[in-house]
């Protein structure tokens, strides 16, 4: 969201940004895992808007999702979460599956074999501190928490609330993915997020063991489970900002490097969108 909101704004102003992404598709944590006919939004579960601009964007490109006991204003991408960024990606030079070396040169940066005057990075803050040692001090205050996710499908739909959140237990989120707009209702798919504390304590578990432990936690929380037809775990090492930077982005002394993301402002998707657009605006004002 941060990188594409930035690139879209630059492209609309007549520039030619190039987006490098090591993933196979756009979206980052706005992600959906596919397993045959199964679909799991295993990253960000919903999106909200506080600012008028982002609210207008969601009105055009997202669908409302209002499970019981949820506050008003939740939105999701359809048929998958990365549909929220695909409109911004249209027409951009996006190079997926890219792992590139970065090197400063006299007039800017070398990214792989290409040269650029400006480099904008929206990698997680922990990775930014490794990639750009000159930014370590500026980014030192930021803290992020991990999240282990369980993706589970049942042969018979359980009679559970469509969505449940907890700030105290080992499971922070349990939701029927199949209940979201634009998703298939069969098979019955659920997404479960472990709490930041549990995820931190069990971060280095192998995925199979993490999956079994998460199923055990779900069984403790909900009682006997229906027949499990699919179960898998995913580890988000940099899932949620707990201490943000406190400003839209950071930049190098010479202004050739800008780093940003949701971690600059908070733990919400809108924070990533705001950070990306702020970086684009900074470049366009020069």
NUKOL-882193 format. One record per residue (C-alpha): residue in one letter; residue number from 1; x, y, z. Coordinates in steps of 0.05 Angstrom, whole numbers, plus 5000, padded with zeros to 4 digits. Each point is the difference from the previous one (the first is absolute). Layout:
# residues N
+------+-----+------+------+------+
| type | seq |   px |   py |   pz |
+------+-----+------+------+------+
|    A | NUM |    X |    Y |    Z |
...
+------+-----+------+------+------+
END
This chain:
# residues 286
+------+-----+------+------+------+
| type | seq |   px |   py |   pz |
+------+-----+------+------+------+
|    X |   1 | 5000 | 5000 | 5000 |
|    X |   2 | 5056 | 5050 | 5017 |
|    X |   3 | 5042 | 4986 | 4939 |
|    X |   4 | 4943 | 4999 | 4951 |
|    X |   5 | 4965 | 5062 | 5027 |
|    X |   6 | 5066 | 5036 | 4992 |
|    X |   7 | 5014 | 4974 | 4930 |
|    X |   8 | 4929 | 5014 | 4977 |
|    X |   9 | 5004 | 5073 | 5022 |
|    X |  10 | 5068 | 5008 | 4966 |
|    X |  11 | 4975 | 4968 | 4935 |
|    X |  12 | 4938 | 5043 | 4999 |
|    X |  13 | 5045 | 5061 | 5005 |
|    X |  14 | 5038 | 4978 | 4937 |
|    X |  15 | 5059 | 4963 | 5030 |
|    X |  16 | 5021 | 4928 | 4984 |
|    X |  17 | 5010 | 4963 | 5066 |
|    X |  18 | 5024 | 4928 | 5001 |
|    X |  19 | 4974 | 4954 | 5054 |
|    X |  20 | 5042 | 4941 | 5023 |
|    X |  21 | 4964 | 4947 | 5040 |
|    X |  22 | 5029 | 4933 | 5020 |
|    X |  23 | 4930 | 4969 | 5006 |
|    X |  24 | 4962 | 4965 | 4944 |
|    X |  25 | 4943 | 5051 | 5004 |
|    X |  26 | 4984 | 5069 | 5026 |
|    X |  27 | 4969 | 5013 | 5067 |
|    X |  28 | 5049 | 4984 | 5055 |
|    X |  29 | 4959 | 4985 | 5063 |
|    X |  30 | 4937 | 5014 | 4960 |
|    X |  31 | 5006 | 4927 | 4983 |
|    X |  32 | 4956 | 4940 | 4984 |
|    X |  33 | 5026 | 4928 | 5002 |
|    X |  34 | 4971 | 4951 | 4951 |
|    X |  35 | 4998 | 4925 | 5010 |
|    X |  36 | 4960 | 4968 | 4945 |
|    X |  37 | 4929 | 5026 | 5008 |
|    X |  38 | 5017 | 5030 | 5068 |
|    X |  39 | 5012 | 5074 | 5012 |
|    X |  40 | 5029 | 5031 | 5063 |
|    X |  41 | 5013 | 5074 | 5012 |
|    X |  42 | 5058 | 4983 | 5045 |
|    X |  43 | 5029 | 5070 | 5007 |
|    X |  44 | 4961 | 5064 | 5012 |
|    X |  45 | 4928 | 4981 | 5016 |
|    X |  46 | 4965 | 5065 | 4985 |
|    X |  47 | 5014 | 5074 | 4985 |
|    X |  48 | 4972 | 5063 | 5031 |
|    X |  49 | 5006 | 5074 | 4981 |
|    X |  50 | 5006 | 5062 | 5042 |
|    X |  51 | 5022 | 5050 | 4947 |
|    X |  52 | 4953 | 5024 | 4945 |
|    X |  53 | 5047 | 4981 | 4943 |
|    X |  54 | 5009 | 4928 | 5022 |
|    X |  55 | 4926 | 4995 | 5016 |
|    X |  56 | 4985 | 5021 | 4928 |
|    X |  57 | 5049 | 4948 | 4974 |
|    X |  58 | 4967 | 4945 | 5039 |
|    X |  59 | 4931 | 5022 | 4977 |
|    X |  60 | 5023 | 4987 | 4929 |
|    X |  61 | 5044 | 4939 | 5008 |
|    X |  62 | 4977 | 4961 | 5062 |
|    X |  63 | 4937 | 4966 | 5026 |
|    X |  64 | 4970 | 5011 | 5070 |
|    X |  65 | 5005 | 4942 | 5048 |
|    X |  66 | 4959 | 5007 | 5063 |
|    X |  67 | 5003 | 4937 | 5044 |
|    X |  68 | 4961 | 5000 | 5065 |
|    X |  69 | 5032 | 5040 | 5057 |
|    X |  70 | 5048 | 5035 | 4952 |
|    X |  71 | 5002 | 5076 | 4998 |
|    X |  72 | 4975 | 5033 | 4937 |
|    X |  73 | 5047 | 5015 | 4943 |
|    X |  74 | 5035 | 4933 | 4987 |
|    X |  75 | 5017 | 4987 | 4927 |
|    X |  76 | 5033 | 4944 | 4961 |
|    X |  77 | 5026 | 4990 | 4930 |
|    X |  78 | 4960 | 4953 | 4955 |
|    X |  79 | 5009 | 4944 | 4982 |
|    X |  80 | 5066 | 5005 | 5038 |
|    X |  81 | 5034 | 5051 | 5043 |
|    X |  82 | 5052 | 5020 | 4948 |
|    X |  83 | 4943 | 5027 | 4957 |
|    X |  84 | 5010 | 5062 | 5043 |
|    X |  85 | 5067 | 5015 | 4967 |
|    X |  86 | 4989 | 4974 | 4930 |
|    X |  87 | 4969 | 5065 | 4974 |
|    X |  88 | 5062 | 5037 | 5022 |
|    X |  89 | 5045 | 4948 | 4966 |
|    X |  90 | 4967 | 5006 | 4932 |
|    X |  91 | 5049 | 5024 | 4947 |
|    X |  92 | 5060 | 5005 | 5046 |
|    X |  93 | 5068 | 4968 | 4986 |
|    X |  94 | 4997 | 4946 | 5055 |
|    X |  95 | 5054 | 4947 | 5001 |
|    X |  96 | 4975 | 4942 | 5042 |
|    X |  97 | 5044 | 4945 | 5027 |
|    X |  98 | 5058 | 5049 | 5004 |
|    X |  99 | 5057 | 4993 | 5049 |
|    X | 100 | 5050 | 5055 | 4985 |
|    X | 101 | 5064 | 5028 | 5028 |
|    X | 102 | 5000 | 5074 | 5020 |
|    X | 103 | 5061 | 5044 | 4991 |
|    X | 104 | 5010 | 5075 | 5005 |
|    X | 105 | 5034 | 5035 | 4942 |
|    X | 106 | 5020 | 5071 | 4985 |
|    X | 107 | 4932 | 5023 | 4975 |
|    X | 108 | 4953 | 4955 | 5039 |
|    X | 109 | 4989 | 4925 | 5007 |
|    X | 110 | 5012 | 4936 | 4962 |
|    X | 111 | 4944 | 4950 | 5008 |
|    X | 112 | 5021 | 4935 | 4968 |
|    X | 113 | 5024 | 5023 | 4931 |
|    X | 114 | 4959 | 5064 | 4999 |
|    X | 115 | 5019 | 5069 | 5023 |
|    X | 116 | 4953 | 5050 | 5033 |
|    X | 117 | 5005 | 5070 | 5028 |
|    X | 118 | 4955 | 4984 | 5059 |
|    X | 119 | 4987 | 4936 | 5039 |
|    X | 120 | 4935 | 4991 | 5040 |
|    X | 121 | 4999 | 4940 | 5046 |
|    X | 122 | 4937 | 4972 | 5032 |
|    X | 123 | 5029 | 4936 | 5030 |
|    X | 124 | 4986 | 4984 | 5073 |
|    X | 125 | 5038 | 5045 | 5047 |
|    X | 126 | 5044 | 4944 | 5027 |
|    X | 127 | 5024 | 4985 | 4929 |
|    X | 128 | 5008 | 5075 | 4986 |
|    X | 129 | 5049 | 5005 | 5058 |
|    X | 130 | 5041 | 4944 | 4969 |
|    X | 131 | 4998 | 5025 | 4929 |
|    X | 132 | 5015 | 5073 | 5017 |
|    X | 133 | 5048 | 5005 | 5059 |
|    X | 134 | 4999 | 5076 | 4995 |
|    X | 135 | 4927 | 4997 | 5021 |
|    X | 136 | 5009 | 4957 | 5062 |
|    X | 137 | 4999 | 5057 | 5049 |
|    X | 138 | 4941 | 5035 | 4967 |
|    X | 139 | 4959 | 4935 | 5001 |
|    X | 140 | 5024 | 4973 | 5067 |
|    X | 141 | 4937 | 5017 | 5039 |
|    X | 142 | 4952 | 4960 | 4956 |
|    X | 143 | 4975 | 4933 | 5027 |
|    X | 144 | 4959 | 4947 | 4965 |
|    X | 145 | 4968 | 4935 | 5023 |
|    X | 146 | 4993 | 4934 | 4963 |
|    X | 147 | 4937 | 4960 | 4986 |
|    X | 148 | 4990 | 4925 | 4989 |
|    X | 149 | 4939 | 4985 | 4958 |
|    X | 150 | 4959 | 4936 | 4995 |
|    X | 151 | 4961 | 4986 | 4937 |
|    X | 152 | 4949 | 4945 | 5011 |
|    X | 153 | 4942 | 4970 | 4962 |
|    X | 154 | 4945 | 4955 | 5027 |
|    X | 155 | 4956 | 4948 | 4968 |
|    X | 156 | 4941 | 5026 | 5040 |
|    X | 157 | 4991 | 5074 | 5017 |
|    X | 158 | 5006 | 5010 | 5075 |
|    X | 159 | 4947 | 5041 | 5037 |
|    X | 160 | 5049 | 5055 | 5021 |
|    X | 161 | 4995 | 5075 | 4997 |
|    X | 162 | 5021 | 5026 | 4932 |
|    X | 163 | 5055 | 5041 | 5033 |
|    X | 164 | 5031 | 5003 | 5069 |
|    X | 165 | 5057 | 5043 | 5026 |
|    X | 166 | 5039 | 4996 | 5066 |
|    X | 167 | 5052 | 5044 | 5032 |
|    X | 168 | 5015 | 4951 | 5057 |
|    X | 169 | 5003 | 4929 | 4973 |
|    X | 170 | 5051 | 4963 | 4958 |
|    X | 171 | 4954 | 5007 | 4940 |
|    X | 172 | 4988 | 5072 | 4979 |
|    X | 173 | 4954 | 4987 | 4941 |
|    X | 174 | 4953 | 4945 | 4975 |
|    X | 175 | 4958 | 5014 | 4938 |
|    X | 176 | 4962 | 4963 | 4946 |
|    X | 177 | 5036 | 5021 | 4937 |
|    X | 178 | 4943 | 4971 | 4959 |
|    X | 179 | 4953 | 5052 | 5029 |
|    X | 180 | 5036 | 5059 | 4968 |
|    X | 181 | 4969 | 5031 | 4937 |
|    X | 182 | 5021 | 4967 | 4935 |
|    X | 183 | 5026 | 4936 | 5032 |
|    X | 184 | 4972 | 4932 | 4987 |
|    X | 185 | 4961 | 4971 | 5058 |
|    X | 186 | 5023 | 4929 | 4988 |
|    X | 187 | 5045 | 4970 | 5026 |
|    X | 188 | 4995 | 5035 | 5067 |
|    X | 189 | 5066 | 5038 | 5009 |
|    X | 190 | 5024 | 5034 | 5064 |
|    X | 191 | 5060 | 5044 | 5017 |
|    X | 192 | 5029 | 5002 | 5070 |
|    X | 193 | 5053 | 5049 | 5024 |
|    X | 194 | 5041 | 4986 | 5062 |
|    X | 195 | 5013 | 5057 | 5047 |
|    X | 196 | 5065 | 5040 | 4994 |
|    X | 197 | 5025 | 4970 | 5066 |
|    X | 198 | 4987 | 4928 | 4979 |
|    X | 199 | 5029 | 5013 | 4931 |
|    X | 200 | 5063 | 5030 | 5029 |
|    X | 201 | 5009 | 4942 | 5049 |
|    X | 202 | 4991 | 4948 | 4945 |
|    X | 203 | 5030 | 5038 | 4941 |
|    X | 204 | 5051 | 4948 | 4981 |
|    X | 205 | 4954 | 4940 | 5001 |
|    X | 206 | 4998 | 4959 | 4937 |
|    X | 207 | 4936 | 5013 | 4962 |
|    X | 208 | 4971 | 4930 | 5011 |
|    X | 209 | 5010 | 5005 | 5075 |
|    X | 210 | 4972 | 5070 | 5001 |
|    X | 211 | 4940 | 4976 | 4962 |
|    X | 212 | 4986 | 4945 | 5050 |
|    X | 213 | 5008 | 5046 | 5059 |
|    X | 214 | 4954 | 5051 | 4970 |
|    X | 215 | 4948 | 4946 | 4988 |
|    X | 216 | 5007 | 4981 | 5073 |
|    X | 217 | 4989 | 5072 | 5020 |
|    X | 218 | 4938 | 5004 | 4955 |
|    X | 219 | 4974 | 4936 | 5031 |
|    X | 220 | 5010 | 5029 | 5070 |
|    X | 221 | 4964 | 5064 | 4979 |
|    X | 222 | 4942 | 4968 | 4962 |
|    X | 223 | 4993 | 4929 | 5024 |
|    X | 224 | 5003 | 4938 | 4955 |
|    X | 225 | 5014 | 5018 | 4928 |
|    X | 226 | 4962 | 4974 | 4939 |
|    X | 227 | 5038 | 4957 | 4951 |
|    X | 228 | 5062 | 5039 | 4980 |
|    X | 229 | 5008 | 4994 | 4924 |
|    X | 230 | 5059 | 5048 | 4994 |
|    X | 231 | 5047 | 5034 | 5049 |
|    X | 232 | 5063 | 5041 | 4989 |
|    X | 233 | 5038 | 5054 | 5038 |
|    X | 234 | 5035 | 5062 | 4975 |
|    X | 235 | 5049 | 5043 | 5038 |
|    X | 236 | 4998 | 5075 | 4991 |
|    X | 237 | 5066 | 5021 | 5032 |
|    X | 238 | 4984 | 5074 | 4993 |
|    X | 239 | 4925 | 5003 | 5008 |
|    X | 240 | 4979 | 5058 | 5043 |
|    X | 241 | 5031 | 5066 | 5021 |
|    X | 242 | 5000 | 5009 | 5075 |
|    X | 243 | 5044 | 5063 | 5004 |
|    X | 244 | 4996 | 5042 | 4936 |
|    X | 245 | 5052 | 5049 | 4974 |
|    X | 246 | 4954 | 5058 | 5012 |
|    X | 247 | 5007 | 5034 | 4932 |
|    X | 248 | 4981 | 4983 | 4928 |
|    X | 249 | 5069 | 4975 | 4979 |
|    X | 250 | 5074 | 5008 | 5011 |
|    X | 251 | 5053 | 5020 | 4950 |
|    X | 252 | 5076 | 5001 | 4992 |
|    X | 253 | 5039 | 5064 | 5009 |
|    X | 254 | 5009 | 5009 | 4925 |
|    X | 255 | 4926 | 4986 | 4986 |
|    X | 256 | 5015 | 4944 | 4950 |
|    X | 257 | 4970 | 4946 | 5046 |
|    X | 258 | 4930 | 5001 | 5030 |
|    X | 259 | 4975 | 4944 | 5045 |
|    X | 260 | 4928 | 4991 | 5022 |
|    X | 261 | 4942 | 4954 | 5013 |
|    X | 262 | 4944 | 4989 | 5049 |
|    X | 263 | 5052 | 4995 | 5055 |
|    X | 264 | 5011 | 5075 | 4994 |
|    X | 265 | 4930 | 5017 | 5026 |
|    X | 266 | 4968 | 4938 | 5030 |
|    X | 267 | 4971 | 4931 | 4988 |
|    X | 268 | 4946 | 5017 | 4949 |
|    X | 269 | 4999 | 4991 | 4925 |
|    X | 270 | 4982 | 5073 | 4992 |
|    X | 271 | 5066 | 5017 | 5034 |
|    X | 272 | 5038 | 4966 | 4944 |
|    X | 273 | 4959 | 5037 | 4947 |
|    X | 274 | 5013 | 5067 | 5035 |
|    X | 275 | 5074 | 4987 | 5007 |
|    X | 276 | 5007 | 4980 | 4926 |
|    X | 277 | 4964 | 5062 | 4976 |
|    X | 278 | 5039 | 5045 | 5046 |
|    X | 279 | 5065 | 4974 | 4970 |
|    X | 280 | 4975 | 5012 | 4930 |
|    X | 281 | 4978 | 5070 | 5018 |
|    X | 282 | 5068 | 5015 | 5030 |
|    X | 283 | 5034 | 4980 | 4935 |
|    X | 284 | 4951 | 5038 | 4957 |
|    X | 285 | 5011 | 5063 | 5040 |
|    X | 286 | 5074 | 5002 | 4985 |
+------+-----+------+------+------+
END
